[in-house]
């Protein structure tokens, strides 16, 4: 028989308040998540055993087991040293696939992603100009060098997606990095078609990247943002010239592209 815990609902009229009855495993999972989020259980710390948690919460071990499964699915726990569970701090690469699935389920269009990119990509470039560390700039220069040498279109697409991700990381703004991660869905499925239909697009694309990196190296935030804005406008123009429809819902990238985005 499933355990239930009564959780007090928001105040209503009268002296008494209505109680909502929640499955016990849900109440336990919420309590564990709260302990992780408020720092009571910091990243890297071991989660108490099922037996210890069952005794603390006054529930069956099966209830604790289901609660732990819920928290694991949220990416806040990781199994190490056999079956032992430890608190885990998810990174952008862990959270991005979930955001991607939601965007796909919501039938998000390329237009919607491009509108997001028009705001976030110039902002990322502006912050990167102010905050990029030497290794960030070196990675961007390495990306440019690889792009100049690349001859096959799939490699050029991969390096383009990597370029924008590197600029985002160089902003050192974790909220922005997480928010812009789905923008990779705008580039991956479409750049190959744009480059294939418009031979001049790849050259214009690399030239814009060089301009952006040059502005970043000079710590010119305005120029970095301006060139990124121009780059995004040019992308939309190429999208239309290649016969693509911005109102089309995005599609899941192939497995290889997904791996590249997540790494």
Backbone as CSV, one residue per row, in Angstrom:
resi,resn,N_x,N_y,N_z,CA_x,CA_y,CA_z,C_x,C_y,C_z
1,UNK,0.840,-1.199,0.000,0.000,0.000,0.000,0.875,1.250,0.000
2,UNK,0.557,2.179,-0.900,1.395,3.377,-1.032,1.227,4.298,0.160
3,UNK,2.370,4.755,0.681,2.347,5.686,1.797,1.944,7.069,1.319
4,UNK,1.251,7.801,2.175,0.834,9.164,1.862,1.269,10.084,3.000
5,UNK,1.628,11.302,2.647,1.932,12.320,3.632,1.045,13.522,3.366
6,UNK,0.480,14.094,4.416,-0.379,15.269,4.267,0.476,16.519,4.204
7,UNK,0.239,17.307,3.172,0.971,18.555,3.001,-0.026,19.698,3.048
8,UNK,0.263,20.676,3.878,-0.655,21.783,4.061,-0.722,22.642,2.814
9,UNK,-1.954,22.923,2.380,-2.167,23.747,1.198,-2.159,25.214,1.576
10,UNK,-2.123,26.145,0.578,-2.160,27.568,0.877,-3.396,27.945,1.683
11,UNK,-3.274,29.013,2.473,-4.363,29.424,3.348,-5.628,29.728,2.562
12,UNK,-6.779,29.347,3.115,-8.070,29.655,2.512,-8.935,30.314,3.576
13,UNK,-10.160,30.616,3.234,-11.036,31.282,4.190,-11.393,30.342,5.333
14,UNK,-11.662,30.874,6.505,-12.036,30.065,7.660,-10.847,29.760,8.535
15,UNK,-11.125,29.069,9.621,-10.090,28.742,10.601,-9.183,27.628,10.106
16,UNK,-9.793,26.636,9.435,-9.033,25.467,9.021,-8.586,25.576,7.566
17,UNK,-7.526,24.853,7.250,-7.008,24.823,5.888,-7.119,23.414,5.340
18,UNK,-7.411,23.341,4.057,-7.535,22.040,3.414,-6.155,21.401,3.285
19,UNK,-6.088,20.102,3.497,-4.843,19.357,3.357,-4.846,18.593,2.043
20,UNK,-3.733,18.672,1.326,-3.580,17.844,0.128,-2.681,16.674,0.499
21,UNK,-3.036,15.496,0.042,-2.296,14.288,0.377,-1.403,13.913,-0.801
22,UNK,-0.100,13.884,-0.555,0.880,13.581,-1.586,1.490,12.208,-1.324
23,UNK,1.903,11.498,-2.372,2.636,10.248,-2.152,3.876,10.536,-1.308
24,UNK,4.166,9.642,-0.380,5.286,9.871,0.539,6.606,10.000,-0.207
25,UNK,6.779,9.212,-1.275,8.057,9.282,-1.999,8.290,10.675,-2.573
26,UNK,7.195,11.345,-2.975,7.339,12.687,-3.539,7.767,13.682,-2.465
27,UNK,7.167,13.558,-1.284,7.549,14.445,-0.183,9.001,14.214,0.224
28,UNK,9.430,12.958,0.214,10.820,12.646,0.566,11.775,13.180,-0.497
29,UNK,11.432,13.020,-1.770,12.310,13.514,-2.841,12.433,15.032,-2.780
30,UNK,11.330,15.718,-2.453,11.367,17.176,-2.320,12.289,17.577,-1.170
31,UNK,12.220,16.832,-0.062,13.068,17.137,1.096,14.542,16.929,0.762
32,UNK,14.847,15.864,0.012,16.241,15.601,-0.372,16.739,16.700,-1.318
33,UNK,15.915,17.056,-2.292,16.303,18.118,-3.229,16.539,19.431,-2.489
34,UNK,15.672,19.736,-1.532,15.805,20.984,-0.779,17.126,20.998,-0.008
35,UNK,17.494,19.852,0.567,18.750,19.765,1.314,19.948,19.966,0.399
36,UNK,19.831,19.510,-0.858,20.922,19.694,-1.825,21.001,21.149,-2.262
37,UNK,19.855,21.734,-2.569,19.828,23.095,-3.094,20.211,24.137,-2.056
38,UNK,19.890,23.879,-0.785,20.245,24.879,0.239,21.640,24.659,0.818
39,UNK,22.343,23.649,0.295,23.722,23.432,0.717,23.892,22.524,1.918
40,UNK,22.785,22.032,2.482,22.918,21.103,3.610,23.638,19.835,3.178
41,UNK,23.401,19.426,1.929,24.133,18.312,1.325,24.933,18.882,0.157
42,UNK,26.174,19.306,0.375,26.955,19.940,-0.689,27.395,18.936,-1.756
43,UNK,27.732,19.418,-2.963,28.215,18.529,-4.025,29.406,17.704,-3.559
44,UNK,29.375,16.409,-3.872,30.456,15.508,-3.485,30.199,14.763,-2.200
45,UNK,29.199,15.212,-1.432,28.915,14.524,-0.164,28.081,13.273,-0.417
46,UNK,28.284,12.274,0.436,27.556,11.013,0.292,26.134,11.159,0.828
47,UNK,25.181,10.598,0.104,23.799,10.583,0.573,23.676,9.515,1.660
48,UNK,22.931,9.786,2.735,22.708,8.737,3.737,22.132,7.490,3.083
49,UNK,22.312,6.344,3.707,21.811,5.090,3.139,20.284,5.070,3.146
50,UNK,19.719,4.147,2.386,18.262,4.006,2.345,17.694,3.757,3.742
51,UNK,18.383,2.909,4.502,17.898,2.590,5.842,17.914,3.832,6.733
52,UNK,18.996,4.612,6.653,19.092,5.833,7.462,18.007,6.832,7.089
53,UNK,17.763,6.995,5.791,16.735,7.930,5.341,15.344,7.453,5.732
54,UNK,15.127,6.136,5.635,13.818,5.585,6.015,13.526,5.857,7.486
55,UNK,14.553,5.712,8.328,14.366,5.956,9.767,14.146,7.438,10.042
56,UNK,14.878,8.312,9.351,14.733,9.751,9.578,13.363,10.255,9.149
57,UNK,12.862,9.754,8.002,11.576,10.225,7.499,10.397,9.424,8.036
58,UNK,10.674,8.279,8.653,9.597,7.451,9.180,8.779,6.791,8.096
59,UNK,9.453,6.329,7.034,8.760,5.685,5.922,9.467,4.374,5.595
60,UNK,8.882,3.601,4.685,9.487,2.340,4.279,10.688,2.593,3.364
61,UNK,11.572,1.621,3.285,12.742,1.744,2.412,12.324,1.824,0.948
62,UNK,11.231,1.134,0.578,10.754,1.191,-0.808,10.352,2.614,-1.175
63,UNK,9.805,3.351,-0.199,9.434,4.749,-0.435,10.675,5.596,-0.663
64,UNK,11.701,5.378,0.158,12.965,6.099,0.002,13.604,5.770,-1.340
65,UNK,13.525,4.505,-1.721,14.129,4.078,-2.990,13.503,4.817,-4.175
66,UNK,12.168,4.942,-4.156,11.485,5.655,-5.229,11.819,7.151,-5.216
67,UNK,11.938,7.709,-4.003,12.293,9.125,-3.875,13.686,9.378,-4.445
68,UNK,14.625,8.493,-4.130,15.990,8.636,-4.627,16.009,8.545,-6.154
69,UNK,15.193,7.637,-6.695,15.126,7.504,-8.156,14.680,8.823,-8.791
70,UNK,13.724,9.507,-8.155,13.251,10.794,-8.671,14.369,11.839,-8.670
71,UNK,15.125,11.878,-7.575,16.204,12.862,-7.469,17.325,12.531,-8.456
72,UNK,17.588,11.238,-8.657,18.577,10.830,-9.655,18.184,11.316,-11.046
73,UNK,16.911,11.197,-11.373,16.431,11.617,-12.687,16.594,13.117,-12.887
74,UNK,16.615,13.858,-11.792,16.835,15.302,-11.880,18.315,15.644,-12.038
75,UNK,19.174,14.625,-11.985,20.601,14.838,-12.191,21.340,15.351,-10.978
76,UNK,20.731,15.235,-9.789,21.353,15.771,-8.583,22.094,14.710,-7.778
77,UNK,22.008,13.462,-8.196,22.709,12.376,-7.526,23.455,11.555,-8.562
78,UNK,24.577,11.002,-8.164,25.392,10.192,-9.057,25.925,8.992,-8.295
79,UNK,25.856,7.811,-8.912,26.341,6.593,-8.262,27.832,6.437,-8.497
80,UNK,28.546,6.264,-7.394,29.984,6.026,-7.449,30.323,4.960,-6.411
81,UNK,31.520,4.438,-6.544,31.998,3.435,-5.566,30.960,2.330,-5.386
82,UNK,30.614,1.712,-6.497,29.604,0.665,-6.435,28.209,1.251,-6.503
83,UNK,27.439,1.048,-5.447,26.053,1.515,-5.436,25.873,2.780,-4.608
84,UNK,26.940,3.310,-4.043,26.827,4.480,-3.168,26.477,5.724,-3.974
85,UNK,25.574,6.538,-3.431,25.123,7.745,-4.105,25.781,8.985,-3.513
86,UNK,26.185,9.900,-4.405,26.803,11.156,-3.983,26.073,12.322,-4.636
87,UNK,26.061,13.440,-3.929,25.438,14.648,-4.472,26.258,15.132,-5.651
88,UNK,25.582,15.464,-6.741,26.249,15.836,-7.984,25.771,17.210,-8.440
89,UNK,26.710,18.035,-8.881,26.382,19.354,-9.416,26.322,19.255,-10.933
90,UNK,25.123,19.293,-11.531,25.020,19.163,-12.988,25.672,20.344,-13.693
91,UNK,26.301,20.058,-14.823,26.861,21.116,-15.661,25.926,21.421,-16.812
92,UNK,26.301,22.403,-17.633,25.476,22.760,-18.786,25.275,21.556,-19.689
93,UNK,26.342,20.737,-19.853,26.252,19.586,-20.731,25.265,18.548,-20.211
94,UNK,24.998,18.563,-18.909,24.021,17.635,-18.342,22.599,18.131,-18.541
95,UNK,22.424,19.442,-18.456,21.085,20.025,-18.521,20.617,20.280,-19.948
96,UNK,21.566,20.479,-20.866,21.202,20.820,-22.242,20.293,19.789,-22.901
97,UNK,20.555,18.475,-22.768,19.665,17.514,-23.428,18.218,17.630,-22.969
98,UNK,17.988,17.996,-21.710,16.615,18.158,-21.226,15.953,19.360,-21.884
99,UNK,16.696,20.457,-21.967,16.162,21.647,-22.634,15.858,21.338,-24.096
100,UNK,16.730,20.552,-24.726,16.527,20.187,-26.123,15.237,19.395,-26.296
101,UNK,15.019,18.418,-25.433,13.804,17.610,-25.532,12.556,18.464,-25.369
102,UNK,12.583,19.405,-24.430,11.428,20.273,-24.225,11.162,21.130,-25.456
103,UNK,12.210,21.664,-26.061,12.042,22.481,-27.260,11.444,21.660,-28.401
104,UNK,11.890,20.427,-28.533,11.357,19.560,-29.582,9.889,19.230,-29.331
105,UNK,9.560,18.914,-28.076,8.179,18.585,-27.734,7.248,19.775,-27.928
106,UNK,7.771,20.982,-27.694,6.972,22.195,-27.846,6.887,22.663,-29.302
107,UNK,7.500,21.911,-30.215,7.491,22.278,-31.633,8.059,23.688,-31.848
108,UNK,9.135,23.990,-31.129,9.793,25.289,-31.250,10.301,25.483,-32.678
109,UNK,10.123,26.675,-33.217,10.521,26.937,-34.599,11.926,27.535,-34.672
110,UNK,12.493,27.496,-35.876,13.793,28.127,-36.098,13.700,29.633,-35.862
111,UNK,12.552,30.218,-36.204,12.358,31.648,-35.976,12.501,31.981,-34.492
112,UNK,11.893,31.165,-33.641,11.953,31.401,-32.202,13.384,31.287,-31.684
113,UNK,14.113,30.285,-32.173,15.501,30.124,-31.743,16.366,31.278,-32.243
114,UNK,16.103,31.721,-33.471,16.877,32.832,-34.016,16.622,34.108,-33.216
115,UNK,15.367,34.338,-32.812,15.056,35.516,-31.990,15.819,35.459,-30.676
116,UNK,15.926,34.274,-30.105,16.709,34.106,-28.877,18.185,34.397,-29.144
117,UNK,18.684,33.850,-30.250,20.094,34.037,-30.587,20.425,35.504,-30.833
118,UNK,19.494,36.249,-31.410,19.727,37.668,-31.692,19.985,38.466,-30.418
119,UNK,19.447,37.992,-29.302,19.684,38.668,-28.022,20.887,38.094,-27.289
120,UNK,20.952,36.765,-27.236,21.965,36.122,-26.399,23.361,36.104,-27.013
121,UNK,23.469,35.888,-28.318,24.798,35.774,-28.912,25.574,37.094,-28.849
122,UNK,24.973,38.243,-29.198,25.716,39.498,-29.017,26.048,39.777,-27.551
123,UNK,25.138,39.424,-26.638,25.417,39.616,-25.213,26.587,38.747,-24.779
124,UNK,26.615,37.496,-25.237,27.728,36.605,-24.905,29.043,37.189,-25.401
125,UNK,29.040,37.738,-26.624,30.255,38.324,-27.176,30.688,39.554,-26.384
126,UNK,29.719,40.368,-25.999,30.040,41.568,-25.210,30.701,41.181,-23.888
127,UNK,30.117,40.205,-23.186,30.675,39.781,-21.906,32.018,39.091,-22.091
128,UNK,32.150,38.336,-23.180,33.420,37.647,-23.442,34.542,38.655,-23.658
129,UNK,34.238,39.780,-24.306,35.256,40.804,-24.518,35.773,41.354,-23.193
130,UNK,34.915,41.362,-22.198,35.278,41.907,-20.896,35.891,40.863,-19.968
131,UNK,35.521,39.590,-20.169,35.857,38.578,-19.165,36.701,37.416,-19.667
132,UNK,36.891,37.309,-20.962,37.611,36.146,-21.495,38.996,36.029,-20.891
133,UNK,39.362,34.819,-20.508,40.680,34.537,-19.979,41.595,34.102,-21.127
134,UNK,42.918,34.137,-20.918,43.846,33.783,-22.007,43.529,32.445,-22.664
135,UNK,43.161,31.435,-21.867,42.876,30.130,-22.468,41.605,30.165,-23.317
136,UNK,40.643,31.028,-22.954,39.430,31.171,-23.760,39.778,31.724,-25.136
137,UNK,40.598,32.774,-25.144,40.992,33.395,-26.404,41.828,32.442,-27.253
138,UNK,42.675,31.656,-26.600,43.500,30.698,-27.344,42.623,29.638,-28.004
139,UNK,41.612,29.158,-27.289,40.710,28.160,-27.869,39.967,28.723,-29.072
140,UNK,39.591,29.995,-28.996,38.910,30.621,-30.129,39.855,30.758,-31.319
141,UNK,41.105,31.134,-31.056,42.078,31.241,-32.146,42.349,29.864,-32.767
142,UNK,42.413,28.833,-31.931,42.608,27.471,-32.444,41.428,27.065,-33.317
143,UNK,40.231,27.468,-32.902,39.030,27.155,-33.683,39.093,27.830,-35.049
144,UNK,39.528,29.100,-35.068,39.655,29.821,-36.339,40.676,29.136,-37.250
145,UNK,41.805,28.750,-36.676,42.860,28.100,-37.465,42.354,26.791,-38.057
146,UNK,41.632,26.029,-37.273,41.075,24.766,-37.770,40.044,25.024,-38.860
147,UNK,39.226,26.079,-38.671,38.225,26.416,-39.677,38.841,26.845,-40.990
148,UNK,39.957,27.564,-40.930,40.641,27.999,-42.147,41.204,26.815,-42.931
149,UNK,41.544,25.742,-42.215,42.139,24.572,-42.869,41.087,23.554,-43.312
150,UNK,39.914,23.582,-42.680,38.881,22.577,-42.962,38.395,22.702,-44.401
151,UNK,38.247,21.563,-45.059,37.790,21.568,-46.440,36.416,20.915,-46.611
152,UNK,36.068,19.964,-45.771,34.766,19.317,-45.916,33.718,20.073,-45.106
153,UNK,32.501,20.134,-45.612,31.439,20.917,-45.000,31.048,20.437,-43.599
154,UNK,30.941,19.116,-43.338,30.592,18.695,-41.967,31.570,19.208,-40.923
155,UNK,32.869,19.235,-41.262,33.867,19.743,-40.312,33.666,21.230,-40.087
156,UNK,33.326,21.966,-41.144,33.104,23.395,-41.017,31.887,23.683,-40.140
157,UNK,30.842,22.870,-40.292,29.647,23.035,-39.463,29.978,22.765,-38.001
158,UNK,30.730,21.676,-37.756,31.105,21.338,-36.385,31.891,22.465,-35.745
159,UNK,32.835,23.034,-36.490,33.668,24.110,-35.948,32.855,25.385,-35.739
160,UNK,31.846,25.610,-36.567,30.984,26.781,-36.384,30.204,26.675,-35.082
161,UNK,29.603,25.518,-34.854,28.854,25.304,-33.602,29.785,25.452,-32.409
162,UNK,31.001,24.900,-32.532,31.986,24.994,-31.455,32.388,26.445,-31.205
163,UNK,32.522,27.233,-32.273,32.917,28.637,-32.131,31.937,29.392,-31.238
164,UNK,30.655,29.269,-31.529,29.657,30.006,-30.753,29.589,29.510,-29.312
165,UNK,29.794,28.198,-29.127,29.817,27.660,-27.767,31.011,28.210,-26.990
166,UNK,32.162,28.351,-27.662,33.354,28.885,-27.002,33.169,30.349,-26.606
167,UNK,32.518,31.128,-27.456,32.237,32.525,-27.097,31.327,32.562,-25.880
168,UNK,30.317,31.679,-25.876,29.417,31.628,-24.721,30.147,31.296,-23.434
169,UNK,31.056,30.333,-23.498,31.819,29.952,-22.301,32.737,31.079,-21.860
170,UNK,33.270,31.824,-22.831,34.180,32.924,-22.500,33.470,34.069,-21.799
171,UNK,32.140,34.083,-21.826,31.387,35.113,-21.095,31.486,34.901,-19.593
172,UNK,31.748,33.652,-19.186,31.824,33.277,-17.772,30.560,33.698,-17.013
173,UNK,29.440,33.597,-17.712,28.128,33.828,-17.105,27.359,32.521,-17.226
174,UNK,27.232,31.799,-16.117,26.651,30.470,-16.176,25.183,30.480,-16.587
175,UNK,24.448,31.510,-16.169,23.043,31.597,-16.559,22.926,31.786,-18.070
176,UNK,23.789,32.616,-18.624,23.768,32.844,-20.068,24.192,31.580,-20.816
177,UNK,25.210,30.899,-20.311,25.675,29.671,-20.961,24.566,28.642,-21.042
178,UNK,23.793,28.526,-19.976,22.698,27.562,-19.962,21.572,28.014,-20.884
179,UNK,21.288,29.318,-20.888,20.198,29.833,-21.705,20.491,29.713,-23.196
180,UNK,21.774,29.875,-23.581,22.102,29.860,-25.003,22.391,28.464,-25.536
181,UNK,22.492,27.483,-24.653,22.834,26.135,-25.110,21.896,25.620,-26.213
182,UNK,20.573,25.817,-26.103,19.696,25.321,-27.171,19.912,26.003,-28.512
183,UNK,20.604,27.145,-28.530,20.837,27.852,-29.794,21.622,26.966,-30.757
184,UNK,22.388,26.005,-30.216,23.092,25.066,-31.087,22.154,24.342,-32.030
185,UNK,20.888,24.193,-31.620,19.894,23.546,-32.479,19.578,24.391,-33.705
186,UNK,19.847,25.669,-33.618,19.621,26.555,-34.759,20.691,26.334,-35.827
187,UNK,21.928,26.099,-35.383,23.042,25.993,-36.316,23.187,24.593,-36.915
188,UNK,23.238,23.586,-36.069,23.595,22.234,-36.515,22.781,21.724,-37.705
189,UNK,21.436,21.775,-37.663,20.677,21.148,-38.750,20.641,21.970,-40.037
190,UNK,21.026,23.242,-39.983,20.795,24.135,-41.120,22.063,24.604,-41.821
191,UNK,23.166,24.705,-41.116,24.381,25.243,-41.722,24.853,24.408,-42.911
192,UNK,24.719,23.095,-42.791,25.169,22.240,-43.892,24.392,22.556,-45.164
193,UNK,23.080,22.770,-45.029,22.271,23.101,-46.202,22.613,24.496,-46.722
194,UNK,22.835,25.438,-45.808,23.184,26.791,-46.235,24.512,26.780,-46.989
195,UNK,25.522,26.122,-46.430,26.834,26.066,-47.070,26.760,25.338,-48.419
196,UNK,25.901,24.317,-48.499,25.785,23.544,-49.740,25.107,24.358,-50.842
197,UNK,24.101,25.144,-50.462,23.344,25.927,-51.444,24.042,27.233,-51.804
198,UNK,24.805,27.783,-50.862,25.425,29.095,-51.061,26.935,28.984,-50.838
199,UNK,27.705,28.763,-51.882,29.158,28.596,-51.724,29.827,29.769,-51.018
200,UNK,29.275,30.978,-51.197,29.879,32.151,-50.567,29.605,32.223,-49.064
201,UNK,28.630,31.454,-48.570,28.218,31.550,-47.165,29.338,31.134,-46.221
202,UNK,30.059,30.076,-46.584,31.111,29.578,-45.683,32.222,30.613,-45.521
203,UNK,32.580,31.293,-46.630,33.614,32.317,-46.566,33.165,33.503,-45.724
204,UNK,31.919,33.939,-45.919,31.377,35.047,-45.130,31.313,34.663,-43.651
205,UNK,30.974,33.416,-43.412,30.854,32.929,-42.035,32.201,33.001,-41.319
206,UNK,33.250,32.511,-41.969,34.574,32.521,-41.347,35.098,33.944,-41.179
207,UNK,34.790,34.812,-42.155,35.232,36.205,-42.054,34.602,36.873,-40.835
208,UNK,33.317,36.589,-40.586,32.637,37.159,-39.411,33.275,36.648,-38.128
209,UNK,33.614,35.363,-38.099,34.263,34.798,-36.915,35.597,35.489,-36.642
210,UNK,36.355,35.757,-37.692,37.646,36.441,-37.534,37.433,37.846,-36.980
211,UNK,36.415,38.544,-37.471,36.130,39.892,-36.990,35.761,39.869,-35.501
212,UNK,34.957,38.882,-35.119,34.523,38.782,-33.723,35.718,38.505,-32.815
213,UNK,36.563,37.564,-33.205,37.731,37.227,-32.378,38.683,38.414,-32.304
214,UNK,38.836,39.124,-33.407,39.698,40.304,-33.394,39.194,41.330,-32.374
215,UNK,37.874,41.524,-32.345,37.296,42.468,-31.378,37.469,41.955,-29.950
216,UNK,37.335,40.646,-29.773,37.528,40.066,-28.439,38.966,40.252,-27.968
217,UNK,39.908,40.052,-28.869,41.318,40.210,-28.512,41.627,41.647,-28.111
218,UNK,40.922,42.600,-28.714,41.135,44.012,-28.394,40.311,44.452,-27.184
219,UNK,39.526,43.513,-26.626,38.646,43.813,-25.487,37.637,44.915,-25.838
220,UNK,37.203,44.912,-27.103,36.242,45.900,-27.585,34.850,45.286,-27.509
221,UNK,34.153,45.562,-26.415,32.851,44.945,-26.179,31.818,45.376,-27.225
222,UNK,31.829,46.668,-27.587,30.858,47.167,-28.562,31.051,46.511,-29.925
223,UNK,32.295,46.445,-30.365,32.574,45.839,-31.670,32.261,44.342,-31.657
224,UNK,32.558,43.679,-30.558,32.265,42.240,-30.453,30.769,41.985,-30.598
225,UNK,29.966,42.776,-29.888,28.519,42.622,-29.954,27.988,43.010,-31.330
226,UNK,28.532,44.086,-31.904,28.054,44.563,-33.203,28.317,43.537,-34.308
227,UNK,29.533,42.971,-34.326,29.849,41.995,-35.359,29.048,40.703,-35.174
228,UNK,28.775,40.352,-33.941,27.955,39.159,-33.700,26.525,39.406,-34.158
229,UNK,26.013,40.602,-33.921,24.670,40.950,-34.388,24.605,40.866,-35.911
230,UNK,25.604,41.439,-36.595,25.647,41.370,-38.054,25.715,39.917,-38.527
231,UNK,26.480,39.115,-37.809,26.638,37.698,-38.136,25.296,36.974,-38.062
232,UNK,24.500,37.277,-37.044,23.202,36.626,-36.890,22.212,37.093,-37.959
233,UNK,22.260,38.366,-38.316,21.407,38.864,-39.401,21.784,38.176,-40.715
234,UNK,23.083,38.027,-40.949,23.562,37.361,-42.156,23.124,35.899,-42.180
235,UNK,23.113,35.289,-41.016,22.669,33.894,-40.929,21.218,33.770,-41.380
236,UNK,20.353,34.660,-40.909,18.951,34.614,-41.316,18.810,34.828,-42.822
237,UNK,19.620,35.729,-43.379,19.574,35.978,-44.815,19.966,34.710,-45.588
238,UNK,21.016,34.041,-45.120,21.428,32.797,-45.764,20.384,31.712,-45.620
239,UNK,19.720,31.694,-44.480,18.653,30.728,-44.222,17.572,30.861,-45.292
240,UNK,17.155,32.107,-45.559,16.103,32.361,-46.539,16.586,32.065,-47.957
241,UNK,17.818,32.470,-48.280,18.348,32.258,-49.626,18.536,30.780,-49.939
242,UNK,18.731,29.959,-48.911,18.867,28.516,-49.114,17.517,27.824,-49.235
243,UNK,16.436,28.619,-49.185,15.099,28.055,-49.342,14.545,27.414,-48.081
244,UNK,15.101,27.756,-46.940,14.629,27.203,-45.672,13.561,28.112,-45.076
245,UNK,12.652,27.515,-44.345,11.529,28.257,-43.760,11.748,28.426,-42.265
246,UNK,11.854,29.683,-41.804,12.094,29.950,-40.391,10.927,29.496,-39.513
247,UNK,9.749,29.309,-40.110,8.588,28.889,-39.327,8.544,27.380,-39.108
248,UNK,9.495,26.663,-39.680,9.531,25.208,-39.527,9.980,24.822,-38.121
249,UNK,9.298,23.859,-37.498,9.760,23.392,-36.174,11.129,22.748,-36.279
250,UNK,11.941,22.952,-35.258,13.267,22.341,-35.247,13.136,20.831,-35.175
251,UNK,14.168,20.135,-35.627,14.197,18.675,-35.579,15.377,18.238,-34.743
252,UNK,15.303,17.030,-34.228,16.399,16.501,-33.421,17.636,16.349,-34.293
253,UNK,18.802,16.843,-33.843,20.032,16.665,-34.626,20.426,15.195,-34.653
254,UNK,21.172,14.764,-35.681,21.628,13.366,-35.716,22.535,13.076,-34.536
255,UNK,22.727,11.783,-34.187,23.535,11.418,-33.013,24.902,12.067,-32.977
256,UNK,25.605,12.149,-34.120,26.949,12.737,-34.130,26.894,14.198,-33.743
257,UNK,25.878,14.922,-34.261,25.743,16.349,-33.937,25.398,16.532,-32.476
258,UNK,24.556,15.654,-31.929,24.199,15.748,-30.515,25.442,15.577,-29.651
259,UNK,26.292,14.618,-30.032,27.509,14.381,-29.251,28.407,15.611,-29.274
260,UNK,28.507,16.244,-30.455,29.362,17.429,-30.572,28.834,18.554,-29.709
261,UNK,27.490,18.745,-29.683,26.920,19.814,-28.882,27.142,19.574,-27.396
262,UNK,27.028,18.318,-26.966,27.095,18.016,-25.548,28.530,18.036,-25.020
263,UNK,29.516,17.933,-25.940,30.901,17.970,-25.509,31.507,19.324,-25.745
